Amino acid sequence: MSLVIDYSNGVFEAVPSGETVGTITGNATLDLTSGNLFNHTPTANTTFVFSNPPTTGSAYDMTLKVVGANVTSGYDLANASYDSVSFSVTSQAAVPTGLAFKSDGTKMFVVDGTTDTVYEYSLSTAWDVSSASYGSVSFSVSSQETNPHSLAFGDSGTKMYVGGTTNNDSVYQYSLSTAWDLSSASYASKSLDVSSQSNGPYGLAFKSDGTKLFVLGNANDTVYQYSLSTAWDLSTASYDSVSFSVTTQDNIPHDISFNLDGTKFFVVGTQNDSVYQYSLSTAWDISSASYDSVSFSVTTQEGLPLGLAFKSDGTKMYVVGSFQDTVYQYSTGSTSLATIAWPSSVKWAGGTAPSAPANGEKDVYNFFTLDGGTTYYGFQAGDAMA
């Protein structure tokens, strides 16, 4: 038999009689009951799935048009670059030790180890620190900690956490009655003593759902993992007896940050004035961590980097330190062609599965099955399968 179908000139605006444009859901799942003409422009690397195949023994054919697209990936430390963008906090902070951002990038927070205070800044352009301004809003943590080093926010900005070395090497929890507004902050009378693990909680990071806490100990150059039985509630935290040493990369580590899905974390240290990248084979499990042999030096901007933060999508990185009392902005996003992959049930003409079309170009793929989806035969439009 021979089959050639070619819709390469259209977007299925004029649908042939008896055929229907189908629905694609999730990560490119083609619902075969919804139609037999499909359009897709990837917004990320894509693995196609053929769902709801026809009844076993039935014949079925379909056509898929894919338009190639570039996608941006974040947390690309290997290709990081300085944006030549910065913001001085020296008028407020003499020793800025920790850094955090509102989730939409319109506010920035800096904790100072000398004044024992968290300062709030507004960014008129989200994630652009050159647009920052101080609105005279701050919050003192001196009643709990007179040597604060680390800063984190959680629960959509209604909780704040500060770690320090003066009082029992503890992490303290604060409540904000108005999210991301320091003027509404108050001490929640909750804390976590981490001195049994480390006498220097210099960095803090939470799992995205608030059920895990990670503390970077400066004295032992180690990341420690804790579980919270109630999300974001330090009073329910317990040590997991799980840790990971970063001393081979930097023996004076100061802050830690995770990517959104917990498969990578980053540490900034002052031994080499660099940021280091690690991967976790099991998300949010520090025992599965390994060093990626990827680092980025910030020494040209800051000789004593103490605080680290990323834009929510990982395409920007921010470092603050006490030599310059300045927040520096870096690009950590990279653009590449989105990849496409196919179900293992597809047998391709020529034996090789096609790769994604170039950015802005389109390819049309035709498929048919004679056995209800156990096996599909696929080829690009214009090719013939005999």
C-alpha positions in Angstrom: 0.0 0.0 0.0 1.1 3.6 -0.4 -0.1 6.6 1.7 0.8 10.2 1.2 -1.1 13.0 3.1 0.1 16.6 2.9 -1.4 19.6 4.8 2.0 21.4 4.8 0.6 24.6 3.4 -2.1 25.1 6.0 -3.0 25.6 9.6 -6.0 23.5 9.1 -8.1 26.6 8.7 -10.0 24.8 5.9 -10.6 21.4 7.4 -11.4 18.7 4.8 -14.8 17.2 5.0 -15.1 14.4 7.5 -12.0 15.5 9.5 -11.8 17.4 12.7 -9.1 19.6 14.4 -8.2 17.7 17.6 -7.3 18.8 21.1 -3.8 18.8 22.6 -3.5 19.0 26.4 -0.8 19.1 29.0 2.7 18.3 27.7 1.5 17.7 24.1 -0.9 14.9 24.7 -3.0 14.3 21.6 -6.5 13.2 22.3 -7.2 10.9 19.4 -11.0 10.9 20.1 -11.2 14.6 19.6 -10.1 14.7 16.0 -7.4 13.8 13.5 -5.7 17.1 12.7 -3.5 18.6 15.4 -1.5 21.9 15.6 1.4 22.4 18.1 4.0 25.1 18.8 6.1 24.0 21.7 6.7 26.3 24.7 9.1 23.9 26.2 10.9 20.7 25.3 8.1 18.4 24.3 7.4 14.6 24.4 4.2 13.7 22.4 1.7 11.3 23.8 -1.1 9.7 21.8 -4.0 9.1 24.2 -7.4 7.3 23.7 -6.4 5.3 20.6 -9.1 3.7 18.5 -10.6 0.4 19.3 -8.2 -2.5 18.9 -8.3 -3.7 15.3 -9.5 -0.4 13.9 -7.7 1.7 11.4 -7.0 5.4 12.1 -5.0 8.2 10.5 -4.1 11.7 11.7 -1.9 14.6 10.8 0.2 16.8 13.2 1.7 20.2 12.3 4.5 21.4 14.5 6.0 24.9 14.3 9.5 25.1 15.6 10.1 27.5 18.5 12.9 28.8 20.7 12.4 28.4 24.4 14.2 30.1 27.3 15.6 28.0 30.1 16.5 29.4 33.5 19.2 28.7 36.1 21.9 28.4 33.4 24.8 29.3 35.6 27.3 27.9 33.1 26.4 30.8 30.7 25.7 33.5 33.2 26.8 37.1 32.5 26.7 40.3 34.4 24.0 42.7 33.3 26.0 45.8 34.3 23.0 46.6 36.5 23.2 47.2 40.3 21.6 48.9 43.2 23.4 50.3 46.3 21.9 49.7 49.7 24.7 51.4 51.6 22.4 54.1 52.9 20.5 51.5 54.8 22.8 48.4 55.2 26.4 48.5 56.3 26.8 44.7 56.1 24.0 43.2 53.9 24.0 39.5 54.5 20.8 38.2 53.0 18.6 38.9 50.0 15.0 37.9 49.0 12.5 39.0 46.4 8.7 39.1 46.2 7.5 36.3 43.9 6.6 38.8 41.1 9.8 40.7 41.4 8.3 44.1 42.4 9.9 44.1 45.9 13.3 43.3 47.2 14.4 42.7 50.8 17.8 42.9 52.3 18.8 41.9 55.9 21.7 43.8 57.5 24.0 42.2 60.0 25.0 45.5 61.6 21.6 47.2 62.2 19.8 43.8 62.7 17.1 45.0 60.3 15.3 43.9 57.2 14.9 46.6 54.6 12.2 46.7 51.9 12.6 48.2 48.4 10.2 48.6 45.5 11.1 47.9 41.9 9.1 49.9 39.4 10.2 47.4 36.7 9.9 43.9 38.0 13.2 42.1 38.5 15.2 45.1 37.4 17.3 46.2 40.4 18.2 49.5 38.7 14.6 50.5 39.1 14.7 49.9 42.9 13.9 52.6 45.5 13.8 52.6 49.3 10.4 53.5 50.7 11.6 53.9 54.4 10.0 50.6 55.3 12.0 48.3 57.5 11.7 45.8 60.4 14.1 45.2 63.3 14.8 41.6 64.4 17.2 42.7 67.2 14.9 41.4 69.9 15.5 37.9 68.5 18.8 38.1 66.7 21.7 40.6 66.8 23.8 39.0 64.1 21.3 38.0 61.4 22.8 36.3 58.3 20.0 34.7 56.3 16.6 35.7 55.0 13.7 33.9 53.4 9.9 34.4 52.8 7.2 31.8 52.5 3.5 31.1 52.3 2.9 33.7 49.6 4.7 36.5 51.5 2.8 36.2 54.8 5.7 34.6 56.6 9.4 35.7 56.9 12.3 33.8 58.4 15.7 35.1 59.6 18.6 33.1 60.7 21.5 34.2 62.8 24.4 33.2 65.1 24.0 35.2 68.3 21.1 33.4 70.1 21.5 29.6 70.0 22.1 29.6 66.2 18.4 29.7 65.5 16.0 30.5 62.7 13.1 32.8 63.6 9.7 33.1 62.1 7.7 36.3 61.6 4.1 36.9 60.4 3.1 39.6 57.9 -0.6 40.5 58.1 -0.3 42.1 54.7 1.7 39.9 52.3 5.2 41.3 51.4 4.7 44.4 53.6 7.3 44.7 56.3 5.3 47.4 58.1 2.8 44.7 59.0 5.4 42.2 60.3 5.5 40.8 63.9 7.4 38.1 65.6 5.4 34.8 65.6 7.2 33.5 68.7 8.4 30.5 66.7 12.0 29.5 66.2 14.2 26.5 65.3 17.4 25.8 67.2 19.9 24.4 64.6 23.0 24.4 66.9 23.1 20.6 67.1 23.8 20.6 63.4 25.6 23.9 62.8 26.7 26.9 64.7 26.3 29.2 61.8 22.9 29.2 59.9 24.1 31.5 57.1 21.7 30.5 54.4 18.0 29.5 54.3 15.8 27.9 51.7 12.4 26.3 51.7 10.8 23.7 49.5 8.1 25.4 47.4 5.3 23.9 49.5 6.9 24.8 52.8 7.3 21.2 54.0 11.1 21.2 53.8 13.7 23.6 55.2 17.4 23.7 54.2 19.9 25.5 56.4 23.4 26.2 55.1 25.9 26.0 58.0 28.9 28.2 57.6 31.0 26.5 60.3 30.7 23.0 58.8 30.3 24.1 55.2 27.2 21.9 55.0 23.6 22.0 54.0 21.2 20.4 56.5 17.6 19.3 55.7 14.6 19.5 58.0 10.9 18.5 57.6 8.0 20.6 58.7 4.9 18.5 59.6 2.8 21.7 59.1 3.9 23.7 56.1 5.8 26.9 56.8 5.5 26.4 60.6 9.0 26.3 62.2 7.6 24.9 65.5 6.9 21.7 63.6 10.3 21.3 62.1 12.6 18.3 62.8 16.0 17.4 61.5 16.0 14.7 58.8 19.5 13.5 59.6 20.3 14.3 56.0 23.1 16.7 55.0 25.5 17.5 52.2 28.9 19.1 52.4 30.0 21.9 50.0 33.4 22.3 51.6 35.3 21.0 48.5 33.9 23.9 46.5 33.9 26.6 49.2 34.8 26.5 52.9 33.1 29.8 53.6 29.6 29.4 52.1 27.1 32.1 52.8 23.8 31.5 51.1 21.7 28.9 49.3 18.9 29.0 46.7 16.9 26.3 44.9 15.2 26.1 41.6 11.5 25.8 41.5 11.2 22.0 41.3 14.0 21.2 43.7 16.3 19.5 41.3 19.1 22.1 41.6 20.5 24.3 44.3 23.1 27.0 44.3 25.5 28.2 46.9 27.5 31.4 47.1 30.7 31.5 49.1 33.4 34.0 49.9 36.5 31.7 49.7 36.4 32.1 45.9 33.7 34.7 45.5 31.7 32.3 43.4 28.3 30.7 43.0 28.3 26.9 42.7 25.6 24.6 41.1 24.5 21.3 42.4 21.9 18.7 41.1 19.6 16.5 43.1 18.6 13.2 41.5 15.6 13.1 43.9 13.9 16.5 44.1 14.2 18.2 47.5 16.4 15.4 48.9 19.8 16.8 49.8 21.2 13.3 50.2 20.9 12.8 46.4 22.9 16.0 45.7 26.1 16.1 43.6 28.3 19.0 42.4 27.8 19.8 38.7 31.3 21.2 38.3 29.7 24.4 37.3 30.5 27.8 39.0 30.4 31.5 38.3 32.7 34.1 39.7 31.3 37.4 40.9 34.6 38.7 42.2 34.7 41.5 39.6 31.6 43.0 41.2 31.8 41.8 44.8 34.7 40.6 46.8 32.6 39.3 49.8 29.3 37.9 48.4 26.9 37.1 51.2 23.4 36.9 49.8 22.0 35.1 46.8 18.6 35.1 45.0 17.1 34.1 41.6 14.2 35.4 39.6 11.2 33.0 39.9 11.9 31.5 36.4 15.7 31.4 36.9 16.6 33.7 34.1 18.1 36.3 36.5 20.4 36.0 39.5 21.2 38.5 42.2 24.1 38.7 44.6 24.7 41.2 47.5 27.9 41.6 49.6 29.5 43.7 52.2 32.5 45.0 50.3 30.3 47.1 48.0 26.9 47.1 49.9 25.3 46.6 46.5 22.9 44.2 44.8 24.3 43.0 41.5 22.1 41.5 38.7 23.1 38.7 36.3 21.5 36.9 33.4 21.1 33.2 33.8 18.7 32.3 31.1 19.6 30.7 27.8 17.6 30.3 24.6 17.6 27.1 22.5 15.4 25.3 20.1 12.6 23.3 21.7 13.1 19.6 21.2 10.4 17.1 20.3 10.2 13.4 21.1 7.8 10.7 20.0 6.0 7.7 21.5 7.9 4.4 21.3 4.9 2.9 19.4 5.7 4.9 16.3 7.7 3.3 13.5 9.2 5.9 11.2 9.9 5.8 7.5 13.6 5.4 7.1 13.8 4.2 10.7 14.8 7.6 12.2 12.4 9.8 14.2 12.4 13.4 12.9 13.7 16.2 15.1 12.0 19.6 15.7 11.8 22.0 12.8 13.9 25.2 13.0 12.5 28.2 14.8 9.5 29.6 12.9 9.4 26.8 10.4 6.8 24.1 10.3 6.8 20.4 9.6 3.8 18.2 9.0 3.8 14.6 10.2 1.3 11.9 9.2 0.4 8.8 11.2 -1.8 5.8 10.7 -2.4 2.7 12.7 -4.1 -0.6 11.7 -4.2 -2.3 15.1 -5.8 0.2 17.4 -2.7 2.1 18.4 -0.4 -0.7 19.3 1.8 0.4 16.4 1.7 3.7 14.5 3.4 4.3 11.2 4.8 7.9 10.9 6.3 10.0 8.2 6.8 13.6 7.3 4.4 15.1 4.8 5.6 14.5 1.2 7.4 11.3 2.1 5.9 8.0 1.0 5.7 4.8 3.0 5.2 1.7 0.9 
